[in-house]
Amino acid sequence: MRVPAFLLVLLTAAGGCAGSPAPLQNASGSSPTAPAAGITLTGGGQFTSDDTSAIAYDRKLAPKGSQASVTAESTNQGARTSLVVEGMRPNRTYGAHLHTKPCGKRPDDSGPHYQHHPGQITPASEVWLDVKTNASGAGRSTARNDWQFDPTELPGSLVIHAKPTVTSGPQVGTAGDRVACLTLKKST
């Protein structure tokens, strides 16, 4: 069954849909600085091979009919980013991160990870949203950061990666190939 993207966003906000509560990934960083106003970014849809608002790069790991929805909110209280996926491979952990640029036809078009502290590859500086799917390929994840998005340099996309995020060592922050991408749009 295809669930419209707007419904996925509503279900994310309401906490419904993809099984048990999402793991909350808290990340500490520097103390928050107050933005001029709250910022909300959203993206979602059924992954296709040609629409860069929701694009699949690997149909084996993002099968036909798979979809996702992301909401990233930034206030003077910090940033909260939530991801819901459906129709992905069952019982699998995918890495997921905010990236600097919108999705494009090529996986690398979305640029590097969005970083609050440039050059710092940690969950305190980046948004890491690894998501584990259940037996039906659905899952959700939420990350909180104690900083706000820079209104002049907002993240442009959420990228779903083939593997869980490496959390230490020389490969820290990597999560394998880019499987799918959601372009983020600022909500008004």
C-alpha positions, 0 to 999 in steps of 0.5 A: 500500500502506498502512503502519501508523503504528507501522511508519512510526515503526519505519522512521524509527528504523531508517532504512528506507523512504523512499529515501536518507538523510534530510537532517540539519538541525542547529540551534545555539542556547543550550547545553542544560539538563538536563531531569528525564528524556528526553521522547519525542513521537510522532504518525502515521497516514493523513491523513483529513478528520475525525480530528485525530490525522492530518488533511489540510487540502488533498487536492491536496497530501496526497492520499487514502492519504497518511500520515506519522509523526513522532518527537521525542526530547528528552534532556540531549543535545538534541532530535532530530525525525524525519519520514517521509511517504508518498503525498504529491505526488512530487518536491516540497518541503514545509515542516514545523514543530513547532507549539504546539497539537494539530491541529484541524478548522481549519488554524490550530487547531495554533497558531504554531510551537513556539519554544525562544526565544519570538519568535526565528524561526530553525532554532536556536529552532524545529524546521524539517523541510522534506522533499523527496519522491521520485518515489513521494511518499515522503520523510524529514527529521531536525532536531537542536537543542542544546536540550531541550523544556520539559516544561511546554510541549511542542509539540502537533503537526507541521504540513506546509506547502505550500512550503519554509520561507523561511530569510531576509528578512521572510518568514523561517519561513513555508512557505505554507498548512497542508496536513496535521497530526499531533497529538503524544502523549507516549510513556511 
